[in-house]
Amino acid sequence: MEAVEGHSEDCPHDIEPYVDADGNAYRFGYGLNWSGPIRDARTARYVRD
């Protein structure tokens, strides 16, 4: 909770990244893809009406 309270929502890079047990750091935006909706085997089973 201390990290959440100390974070300024308008400054995305003002916090230390999460580091897992293997030493991998997950910085702001890690794993995000801004190219649009995912349309592959992962989402094929979720058909929109």
PyMOL Python script that loads the backbone (N, CA, C, O; Angstrom):
from pymol import cmd

cmd.read_pdbstr("""\
ATOM      1  N   MET A   1       0.822  -1.181   0.000  1.00  0.00           N
ATOM      2  CA  MET A   1       0.000   0.000   0.000  1.00  0.00           C
ATOM      3  C   MET A   1       0.873   1.255   0.000  1.00  0.00           C
ATOM      4  O   MET A   1       0.489   2.285  -0.553  1.00  0.00           O
ATOM      5  N   GLU A   2       2.019   1.165   0.607  1.00  0.00           N
ATOM      6  CA  GLU A   2       2.935   2.312   0.647  1.00  0.00           C
ATOM      7  C   GLU A   2       3.349   2.730  -0.761  1.00  0.00           C
ATOM      8  O   GLU A   2       3.424   3.921  -1.061  1.00  0.00           O
ATOM      9  N   ALA A   3       3.620   1.740  -1.632  1.00  0.00           N
ATOM     10  CA  ALA A   3       4.001   2.042  -3.015  1.00  0.00           C
ATOM     11  C   ALA A   3       2.858   2.700  -3.767  1.00  0.00           C
ATOM     12  O   ALA A   3       3.078   3.623  -4.551  1.00  0.00           O
ATOM     13  N   VAL A   4       1.638   2.231  -3.534  1.00  0.00           N
ATOM     14  CA  VAL A   4       0.467   2.806  -4.200  1.00  0.00           C
ATOM     15  C   VAL A   4       0.254   4.246  -3.760  1.00  0.00           C
ATOM     16  O   VAL A   4       0.016   5.123  -4.591  1.00  0.00           O
ATOM     17  N   GLU A   5       0.337   4.489  -2.488  1.00  0.00           N
ATOM     18  CA  GLU A   5       0.126   5.844  -1.967  1.00  0.00           C
ATOM     19  C   GLU A   5       1.231   6.803  -2.395  1.00  0.00           C
ATOM     20  O   GLU A   5       0.983   8.000  -2.533  1.00  0.00           O
ATOM     21  N   GLY A   6       2.439   6.302  -2.606  1.00  0.00           N
ATOM     22  CA  GLY A   6       3.552   7.149  -2.994  1.00  0.00           C
ATOM     23  C   GLY A   6       3.632   7.418  -4.487  1.00  0.00           C
ATOM     24  O   GLY A   6       4.450   8.227  -4.926  1.00  0.00           O
ATOM     25  N   HIS A   7       2.800   6.758  -5.269  1.00  0.00           N
ATOM     26  CA  HIS A   7       2.829   6.889  -6.722  1.00  0.00           C
ATOM     27  C   HIS A   7       1.949   8.041  -7.182  1.00  0.00           C
ATOM     28  O   HIS A   7       0.815   8.183  -6.724  1.00  0.00           O
ATOM     29  N   SER A   8       2.468   8.861  -8.086  1.00  0.00           N
ATOM     30  CA  SER A   8       1.684   9.940  -8.693  1.00  0.00           C
ATOM     31  C   SER A   8       1.099   9.419  -9.993  1.00  0.00           C
ATOM     32  O   SER A   8       1.844   9.020 -10.888  1.00  0.00           O
ATOM     33  N   GLU A   9      -0.226   9.417 -10.113  1.00  0.00           N
ATOM     34  CA  GLU A   9      -0.850   8.817 -11.292  1.00  0.00           C
ATOM     35  C   GLU A   9      -0.497   9.513 -12.593  1.00  0.00           C
ATOM     36  O   GLU A   9      -0.656   8.920 -13.659  1.00  0.00           O
ATOM     37  N   ASP A  10      -0.022  10.751 -12.541  1.00  0.00           N
ATOM     38  CA  ASP A  10       0.357  11.451 -13.772  1.00  0.00           C
ATOM     39  C   ASP A  10       1.844  11.298 -14.105  1.00  0.00           C
ATOM     40  O   ASP A  10       2.323  11.905 -15.063  1.00  0.00           O
ATOM     41  N   CYS A  11       2.573  10.502 -13.335  1.00  0.00           N
ATOM     42  CA  CYS A  11       4.003  10.254 -13.573  1.00  0.00           C
ATOM     43  C   CYS A  11       4.243   8.745 -13.620  1.00  0.00           C
ATOM     44  O   CYS A  11       4.531   8.144 -12.586  1.00  0.00           O
ATOM     45  N   PRO A  12       4.131   8.119 -14.795  1.00  0.00           N
ATOM     46  CA  PRO A  12       4.191   6.660 -14.870  1.00  0.00           C
ATOM     47  C   PRO A  12       5.518   6.034 -14.481  1.00  0.00           C
ATOM     48  O   PRO A  12       5.550   4.849 -14.149  1.00  0.00           O
ATOM     49  N   HIS A  13       6.594   6.769 -14.509  1.00  0.00           N
ATOM     50  CA  HIS A  13       7.914   6.185 -14.254  1.00  0.00           C
ATOM     51  C   HIS A  13       8.491   6.586 -12.902  1.00  0.00           C
ATOM     52  O   HIS A  13       9.707   6.543 -12.716  1.00  0.00           O
ATOM     53  N   ASP A  14       7.640   6.974 -11.954  1.00  0.00           N
ATOM     54  CA  ASP A  14       8.149   7.437 -10.669  1.00  0.00           C
ATOM     55  C   ASP A  14       8.238   6.332  -9.617  1.00  0.00           C
ATOM     56  O   ASP A  14       8.497   6.626  -8.450  1.00  0.00           O
ATOM     57  N   ILE A  15       8.032   5.073  -9.997  1.00  0.00           N
ATOM     58  CA  ILE A  15       8.114   3.961  -9.046  1.00  0.00           C
ATOM     59  C   ILE A  15       9.151   2.951  -9.514  1.00  0.00           C
ATOM     60  O   ILE A  15       9.472   2.870 -10.699  1.00  0.00           O
ATOM     61  N   GLU A  16       9.664   2.186  -8.567  1.00  0.00           N
ATOM     62  CA  GLU A  16      10.620   1.134  -8.887  1.00  0.00           C
ATOM     63  C   GLU A  16       9.870  -0.036  -9.503  1.00  0.00           C
ATOM     64  O   GLU A  16       8.786  -0.383  -9.034  1.00  0.00           O
ATOM     65  N   PRO A  17      10.425  -0.656 -10.547  1.00  0.00           N
ATOM     66  CA  PRO A  17       9.737  -1.793 -11.165  1.00  0.00           C
ATOM     67  C   PRO A  17       9.728  -3.007 -10.243  1.00  0.00           C
ATOM     68  O   PRO A  17      10.585  -3.149  -9.370  1.00  0.00           O
ATOM     69  N   TYR A  18       8.749  -3.875 -10.450  1.00  0.00           N
ATOM     70  CA  TYR A  18       8.692  -5.136  -9.715  1.00  0.00           C
ATOM     71  C   TYR A  18       9.822  -6.027 -10.223  1.00  0.00           C
ATOM     72  O   TYR A  18      10.047  -6.119 -11.430  1.00  0.00           O
ATOM     73  N   VAL A  19      10.527  -6.678  -9.314  1.00  0.00           N
ATOM     74  CA  VAL A  19      11.608  -7.604  -9.669  1.00  0.00           C
ATOM     75  C   VAL A  19      11.274  -8.958  -9.060  1.00  0.00           C
ATOM     76  O   VAL A  19      11.094  -9.069  -7.847  1.00  0.00           O
ATOM     77  N   ASP A  20      11.191  -9.997  -9.902  1.00  0.00           N
ATOM     78  CA  ASP A  20      10.845 -11.330  -9.409  1.00  0.00           C
ATOM     79  C   ASP A  20      12.067 -12.038  -8.832  1.00  0.00           C
ATOM     80  O   ASP A  20      13.163 -11.478  -8.808  1.00  0.00           O
ATOM     81  N   ALA A  21      11.876 -13.265  -8.372  1.00  0.00           N
ATOM     82  CA  ALA A  21      12.941 -14.028  -7.713  1.00  0.00           C
ATOM     83  C   ALA A  21      14.121 -14.319  -8.632  1.00  0.00           C
ATOM     84  O   ALA A  21      15.235 -14.522  -8.150  1.00  0.00           O
ATOM     85  N   ASP A  22      13.899 -14.345  -9.949  1.00  0.00           N
ATOM     86  CA  ASP A  22      14.984 -14.595 -10.902  1.00  0.00           C
ATOM     87  C   ASP A  22      15.706 -13.324 -11.315  1.00  0.00           C
ATOM     88  O   ASP A  22      16.658 -13.379 -12.094  1.00  0.00           O
ATOM     89  N   GLY A  23      15.271 -12.188 -10.809  1.00  0.00           N
ATOM     90  CA  GLY A  23      15.920 -10.922 -11.124  1.00  0.00           C
ATOM     91  C   GLY A  23      15.345 -10.201 -12.331  1.00  0.00           C
ATOM     92  O   GLY A  23      15.912  -9.197 -12.763  1.00  0.00           O
ATOM     93  N   ASN A  24      14.235 -10.679 -12.893  1.00  0.00           N
ATOM     94  CA  ASN A  24      13.597 -10.013 -14.030  1.00  0.00           C
ATOM     95  C   ASN A  24      12.814  -8.800 -13.541  1.00  0.00           C
ATOM     96  O   ASN A  24      12.002  -8.903 -12.622  1.00  0.00           O
ATOM     97  N   ALA A  25      13.065  -7.655 -14.162  1.00  0.00           N
ATOM     98  CA  ALA A  25      12.361  -6.433 -13.785  1.00  0.00           C
ATOM     99  C   ALA A  25      11.209  -6.183 -14.751  1.00  0.00           C
ATOM    100  O   ALA A  25      11.374  -6.265 -15.968  1.00  0.00           O
ATOM    101  N   TYR A  26      10.045  -5.879 -14.195  1.00  0.00           N
ATOM    102  CA  TYR A  26       8.850  -5.615 -14.996  1.00  0.00           C
ATOM    103  C   TYR A  26       8.536  -4.128 -14.891  1.00  0.00           C
ATOM    104  O   TYR A  26       7.859  -3.682 -13.965  1.00  0.00           O
ATOM    105  N   ARG A  27       9.042  -3.374 -15.857  1.00  0.00           N
ATOM    106  CA  ARG A  27       8.899  -1.920 -15.855  1.00  0.00           C
ATOM    107  C   ARG A  27       7.527  -1.493 -16.370  1.00  0.00           C
ATOM    108  O   ARG A  27       6.742  -2.316 -16.840  1.00  0.00           O
ATOM    109  N   PHE A  28       7.256  -0.207 -16.274  1.00  0.00           N
ATOM    110  CA  PHE A  28       5.987   0.364 -16.716  1.00  0.00           C
ATOM    111  C   PHE A  28       5.673  -0.061 -18.152  1.00  0.00           C
ATOM    112  O   PHE A  28       6.509   0.103 -19.040  1.00  0.00           O
ATOM    113  N   GLY A  29       4.486  -0.600 -18.384  1.00  0.00           N
ATOM    114  CA  GLY A  29       4.059  -0.995 -19.715  1.00  0.00           C
ATOM    115  C   GLY A  29       4.522  -2.363 -20.161  1.00  0.00           C
ATOM    116  O   GLY A  29       4.277  -2.741 -21.306  1.00  0.00           O
ATOM    117  N   TYR A  30       5.185  -3.122 -19.299  1.00  0.00           N
ATOM    118  CA  TYR A  30       5.697  -4.439 -19.688  1.00  0.00           C
ATOM    119  C   TYR A  30       4.555  -5.321 -20.192  1.00  0.00           C
ATOM    120  O   TYR A  30       3.535  -5.465 -19.517  1.00  0.00           O
ATOM    121  N   GLY A  31       4.721  -5.905 -21.367  1.00  0.00           N
ATOM    122  CA  GLY A  31       3.750  -6.834 -21.909  1.00  0.00           C
ATOM    123  C   GLY A  31       2.559  -6.203 -22.605  1.00  0.00           C
ATOM    124  O   GLY A  31       1.704  -6.921 -23.125  1.00  0.00           O
ATOM    125  N   LEU A  32       2.481  -4.887 -22.630  1.00  0.00           N
ATOM    126  CA  LEU A  32       1.362  -4.234 -23.294  1.00  0.00           C
ATOM    127  C   LEU A  32       1.621  -4.104 -24.782  1.00  0.00           C
ATOM    128  O   LEU A  32       2.757  -3.889 -25.205  1.00  0.00           O
ATOM    129  N   ASN A  33       0.590  -4.230 -25.560  1.00  0.00           N
ATOM    130  CA  ASN A  33       0.683  -4.128 -27.005  1.00  0.00           C
ATOM    131  C   ASN A  33      -0.421  -3.178 -27.465  1.00  0.00           C
ATOM    132  O   ASN A  33      -1.597  -3.434 -27.209  1.00  0.00           O
ATOM    133  N   TRP A  34      -0.066  -2.107 -28.126  1.00  0.00           N
ATOM    134  CA  TRP A  34      -1.024  -1.077 -28.502  1.00  0.00           C
ATOM    135  C   TRP A  34      -1.482  -1.199 -29.947  1.00  0.00           C
ATOM    136  O   TRP A  34      -2.044  -0.248 -30.490  1.00  0.00           O
ATOM    137  N   SER A  35      -1.256  -2.354 -30.590  1.00  0.00           N
ATOM    138  CA  SER A  35      -1.578  -2.486 -32.006  1.00  0.00           C
ATOM    139  C   SER A  35      -3.041  -2.830 -32.279  1.00  0.00           C
ATOM    140  O   SER A  35      -3.424  -2.950 -33.442  1.00  0.00           O
ATOM    141  N   GLY A  36      -3.860  -2.990 -31.261  1.00  0.00           N
ATOM    142  CA  GLY A  36      -5.281  -3.251 -31.461  1.00  0.00           C
ATOM    143  C   GLY A  36      -5.726  -4.538 -30.811  1.00  0.00           C
ATOM    144  O   GLY A  36      -4.962  -5.164 -30.076  1.00  0.00           O
ATOM    145  N   PRO A  37      -6.974  -4.945 -31.080  1.00  0.00           N
ATOM    146  CA  PRO A  37      -7.508  -6.163 -30.459  1.00  0.00           C
ATOM    147  C   PRO A  37      -6.719  -7.405 -30.869  1.00  0.00           C
ATOM    148  O   PRO A  37      -6.184  -7.478 -31.975  1.00  0.00           O
ATOM    149  N   ILE A  38      -6.658  -8.369 -29.972  1.00  0.00           N
ATOM    150  CA  ILE A  38      -5.992  -9.636 -30.264  1.00  0.00           C
ATOM    151  C   ILE A  38      -6.973 -10.505 -31.032  1.00  0.00           C
ATOM    152  O   ILE A  38      -8.075 -10.777 -30.556  1.00  0.00           O
ATOM    153  N   ARG A  39      -6.578 -10.934 -32.204  1.00  0.00           N
ATOM    154  CA  ARG A  39      -7.419 -11.803 -33.021  1.00  0.00           C
ATOM    155  C   ARG A  39      -6.584 -13.015 -33.444  1.00  0.00           C
ATOM    156  O   ARG A  39      -6.034 -13.059 -34.544  1.00  0.00           O
ATOM    157  N   ASP A  40      -6.507 -13.985 -32.547  1.00  0.00           N
ATOM    158  CA  ASP A  40      -5.784 -15.218 -32.833  1.00  0.00           C
ATOM    159  C   ASP A  40      -6.430 -16.366 -32.055  1.00  0.00           C
ATOM    160  O   ASP A  40      -7.554 -16.228 -31.572  1.00  0.00           O
ATOM    161  N   ALA A  41      -5.737 -17.486 -31.932  1.00  0.00           N
ATOM    162  CA  ALA A  41      -6.297 -18.669 -31.285  1.00  0.00           C
ATOM    163  C   ALA A  41      -6.706 -18.400 -29.834  1.00  0.00           C
ATOM    164  O   ALA A  41      -7.613 -19.052 -29.316  1.00  0.00           O
ATOM    165  N   ARG A  42      -6.049 -17.455 -29.186  1.00  0.00           N
ATOM    166  CA  ARG A  42      -6.386 -17.157 -27.787  1.00  0.00           C
ATOM    167  C   ARG A  42      -7.776 -16.586 -27.638  1.00  0.00           C
ATOM    168  O   ARG A  42      -8.442 -16.825 -26.631  1.00  0.00           O
ATOM    169  N   THR A  43      -8.230 -15.825 -28.640  1.00  0.00           N
ATOM    170  CA  THR A  43      -9.523 -15.160 -28.527  1.00  0.00           C
ATOM    171  C   THR A  43     -10.592 -15.721 -29.467  1.00  0.00           C
ATOM    172  O   THR A  43     -11.736 -15.267 -29.430  1.00  0.00           O
ATOM    173  N   ALA A  44     -10.246 -16.688 -30.301  1.00  0.00           N
ATOM    174  CA  ALA A  44     -11.179 -17.231 -31.299  1.00  0.00           C
ATOM    175  C   ALA A  44     -12.417 -17.850 -30.652  1.00  0.00           C
ATOM    176  O   ALA A  44     -13.497 -17.824 -31.242  1.00  0.00           O
ATOM    177  N   ARG A  45     -12.276 -18.395 -29.468  1.00  0.00           N
ATOM    178  CA  ARG A  45     -13.427 -19.037 -28.836  1.00  0.00           C
ATOM    179  C   ARG A  45     -14.415 -18.039 -28.231  1.00  0.00           C
ATOM    180  O   ARG A  45     -15.531 -18.422 -27.881  1.00  0.00           O
ATOM    181  N   TYR A  46     -14.033 -16.783 -28.103  1.00  0.00           N
ATOM    182  CA  TYR A  46     -14.921 -15.755 -27.562  1.00  0.00           C
ATOM    183  C   TYR A  46     -15.564 -14.989 -28.707  1.00  0.00           C
ATOM    184  O   TYR A  46     -15.034 -13.970 -29.150  1.00  0.00           O
ATOM    185  N   VAL A  47     -16.685 -15.465 -29.179  1.00  0.00           N
ATOM    186  CA  VAL A  47     -17.365 -14.870 -30.318  1.00  0.00           C
ATOM    187  C   VAL A  47     -18.298 -13.780 -29.827  1.00  0.00           C
ATOM    188  O   VAL A  47     -19.108 -13.995 -28.925  1.00  0.00           O
ATOM    189  N   ARG A  48     -18.173 -12.595 -30.436  1.00  0.00           N
ATOM    190  CA  ARG A  48     -19.063 -11.489 -30.073  1.00  0.00           C
ATOM    191  C   ARG A  48     -20.327 -11.560 -30.913  1.00  0.00           C
ATOM    192  O   ARG A  48     -20.280 -11.856 -32.107  1.00  0.00           O
ATOM    193  N   ASP A  49     -21.434 -11.292 -30.289  1.00  0.00           N
ATOM    194  CA  ASP A  49     -22.718 -11.274 -31.016  1.00  0.00           C
ATOM    195  C   ASP A  49     -22.907  -9.981 -31.746  1.00  0.00           C
ATOM    196  O   ASP A  49     -23.927  -9.789 -32.409  1.00  0.00           O
TER     197      ASP A  49
END
""", "prot")
cmd.dss("prot")
cmd.show_as("cartoon", "prot")
cmd.util.cbc("prot")
cmd.orient("prot")
